[in-house]
Amino acid sequence: MSVADVEGIAGRRAVVTGAAGGIGQAVVDALGAAGADVHGWDLGGDSVRAVDVADREAVVSAWKAVENDAGPVDLVVSAAGVLSDDWDVCMAVNAGGVRNLLDVAVESMTNRRRGSAVVISSNAGATPRARMAPYAASKAAATSYARSIGLAAAAKGVRVNIVSPGSTDTAMLRGMWSSESDRDAVLAGDPAQHRLGIPLQRIAEPADIAAAVVYLASDAARHVTMHDLRIDGGATLDM
């Protein structure tokens, strides 16, 4: 089944943050292929609204602009994220950005008693990663916040789910590599760094993550909420 065959996406309005990045752009494309009216937000890039998700007022303003200009938003995907050693930066974007978006989006959707939100987190949010403490902590916070918001929203017909990718072939991942041989190292794992590797022996493509997002946002997942879907080729099989 292709994303175009998924029920409950066509004709619905969606907001996607991080829309100019690897996973975010793939989500925009997948939702568009399924028939959604997609509004992309990012700090910059083609065909996106410039929005800094770490700025609460900017998020509220952008949300109101979309709903005033285009109509109610039914689907929300938080895909904005950064990989940094800076605690404050990670927390502001990866955790704060999720909070800012979910707060305004879920309030709007619960008032109409319908809607679906998906947060792109990371398997690092549940499994310790050496030398990635700020990033992992921010993703853990984002996951926990999304699930708590989902619990509060469930009785009002709004679903909130999480997708937690592992290593995915994006500019963020490639920015950590010095050569293509680093791909083999990711697949093999590193016992000294307490990294298992990837049992499926492939690195995810952004489209793999986007397909899961479309499923969770769609009516096919109408009885799924507060779920954390791990998409990492088995890299966290011990969890």
C-alpha positions in Angstrom: 0.0 0.0 0.0 1.3 3.4 -0.9 0.8 6.5 1.2 -1.7 7.7 -1.5 -4.0 4.8 -0.4 -4.1 5.7 3.3 -7.6 6.8 4.4 -8.2 10.0 6.3 -5.5 12.2 4.8 -7.0 13.5 1.6 -8.6 17.0 1.9 -7.2 17.6 5.4 -5.0 20.5 6.4 -1.6 19.8 7.9 1.2 21.8 9.5 4.7 20.3 9.4 7.6 21.9 11.2 11.2 21.3 10.1 9.7 21.1 6.6 12.9 22.0 4.8 15.0 19.2 6.4 15.4 15.6 5.4 12.6 13.9 7.4 10.4 17.0 7.5 10.6 17.4 3.7 9.8 13.7 3.3 6.8 14.1 5.5 5.6 17.1 3.5 5.9 15.1 0.3 4.2 12.0 1.8 1.2 13.9 3.2 0.9 15.8 -0.1 0.9 12.6 -2.1 -1.9 11.3 0.2 -3.9 14.4 -0.7 -3.4 16.7 2.3 -3.1 20.5 2.1 0.3 20.8 3.7 1.8 24.0 5.3 5.5 23.7 6.0 7.3 25.7 8.6 11.1 26.0 9.0 13.8 28.7 9.6 14.3 28.9 5.9 13.9 27.1 2.5 11.7 27.1 -0.5 7.9 26.9 -0.1 7.9 27.1 3.7 6.8 29.8 6.2 9.7 31.1 8.3 9.0 30.0 11.8 11.4 29.5 14.7 9.7 26.8 16.8 11.8 27.8 19.8 9.9 31.1 19.8 6.5 30.5 21.4 5.0 33.8 20.2 6.2 33.0 16.6 4.5 29.6 16.7 1.3 31.0 18.1 1.3 33.7 15.4 2.0 31.3 12.6 -0.7 28.9 13.7 -3.3 31.7 13.9 -2.2 32.8 10.4 -2.7 29.4 8.9 -6.1 28.9 10.5 -7.3 32.4 9.6 -6.0 32.2 6.0 -6.6 28.5 5.1 -9.0 27.1 7.7 -8.8 24.6 10.7 -5.7 22.4 10.9 -6.4 18.7 11.2 -2.9 17.2 11.3 0.3 18.4 12.9 3.8 17.0 12.6 6.6 18.2 14.7 9.8 17.4 12.7 12.0 20.4 13.6 15.1 19.3 15.5 18.8 19.9 16.0 21.8 17.8 17.0 24.1 19.8 19.2 26.4 19.5 22.3 24.7 22.7 23.6 22.1 21.7 26.3 20.2 25.0 25.9 20.0 24.8 22.1 18.8 21.2 22.2 16.2 21.9 24.9 15.0 25.1 23.2 14.4 23.4 19.8 13.9 19.7 20.4 11.8 20.0 23.6 10.6 23.6 23.7 9.7 23.5 20.0 7.5 20.4 20.6 5.9 22.0 23.6 5.2 25.3 21.7 3.6 23.5 18.8 1.6 21.0 20.7 0.2 23.6 23.2 -1.4 25.7 20.5 -2.3 22.9 18.1 -3.9 20.5 20.6 -5.9 23.3 22.2 -7.3 24.2 18.8 -8.0 20.6 17.8 -9.6 19.7 21.2 -12.0 22.6 20.8 -13.2 20.9 17.6 -12.9 17.4 19.1 -10.8 16.1 16.2 -7.3 16.0 15.0 -4.0 14.1 15.1 -0.5 15.2 16.1 2.8 13.3 15.5 6.1 14.2 17.1 9.4 13.1 15.5 11.6 12.2 18.5 14.5 9.7 18.5 15.4 6.3 19.8 18.1 8.2 21.7 15.3 9.5 23.9 14.8 6.0 25.4 18.3 4.5 25.1 21.4 6.1 26.5 23.9 7.4 23.9 27.5 8.1 24.7 28.5 11.7 24.0 24.9 12.7 23.1 23.5 13.6 26.5 21.9 17.0 25.6 20.3 15.6 22.5 19.1 12.5 24.2 17.7 14.4 27.1 15.8 16.8 24.9 14.3 14.0 22.9 13.3 12.2 26.1 11.6 15.4 27.3 9.8 15.7 23.9 8.5 12.2 24.0 7.3 12.4 27.6 5.6 15.8 27.0 3.8 14.5 23.8 2.5 11.4 25.7 1.2 13.5 28.6 -0.5 15.9 26.2 -1.9 12.9 24.4 -3.4 11.6 27.6 -5.1 14.8 28.4 -6.4 15.2 24.8 -7.6 11.7 24.3 -11.1 12.1 25.8 -11.7 15.0 23.4 -11.0 12.9 20.3 -7.5 14.1 19.6 -4.6 11.7 19.1 -0.9 12.4 19.9 1.7 9.9 18.8 5.5 9.7 18.6 7.8 8.4 15.9 11.3 7.6 17.2 13.8 7.1 14.3 17.3 5.7 14.6 20.1 6.5 12.2 18.4 8.1 9.1 20.2 9.2 5.9 19.9 13.0 6.4 22.2 16.0 6.4 22.2 15.8 10.2 23.6 12.2 10.2 26.0 12.8 7.4 27.3 15.8 9.3 28.6 13.4 11.9 30.6 11.4 9.3 34.1 12.1 8.0 33.9 9.5 5.2 31.5 6.9 3.7 33.2 4.3 5.8 31.3 5.8 8.8 28.2 4.2 7.4 29.6 0.7 8.0 30.5 1.7 11.5 26.9 2.8 12.2 25.6 -0.5 10.9 28.2 -2.6 12.9 27.8 -0.7 16.2 30.4 0.1 18.7 30.6 -1.9 22.0 32.9 0.8 23.5 30.2 3.3 23.0 27.4 0.9 24.0 25.9 1.0 20.6 24.3 -2.1 19.3 24.4 -1.4 15.5 21.5 -2.0 13.2 20.4 -5.7 12.9 18.6 -5.0 9.6 21.9 -3.7 8.2 20.5 -0.6 6.5 20.2 3.0 7.4 16.7 4.4 7.2 15.7 6.7 4.5 13.5 9.8 5.3 10.7 8.2 3.3 10.7 5.3 5.8 10.0 7.7 8.6 7.4 9.7 6.6 5.4 6.6 5.8 5.0 5.8 9.5 4.0 9.4 10.2 1.3 9.2 7.5 0.0 6.0 9.1 -0.2 7.5 12.6 -1.8 10.6 11.3 -4.4 8.7 9.3 -7.7 7.1 10.1 -5.9 3.7 9.8 -4.5 4.5 13.3 -7.7 5.9 14.7 -7.4 3.7 17.8 -3.7 4.5 18.4 -2.6 7.3 20.7 0.3 8.0 23.0 2.3 5.4 21.1 6.1 5.6 20.6 6.9 3.9 17.3 10.5 2.9 17.1 11.9 2.9 13.5 15.5 2.0 13.8 16.1 -1.4 12.1 16.2 -3.1 15.5 19.0 -0.9 16.9 17.2 -0.7 20.3 15.9 -4.3 20.3 16.8 -4.5 24.0 14.1 -2.0 25.0 
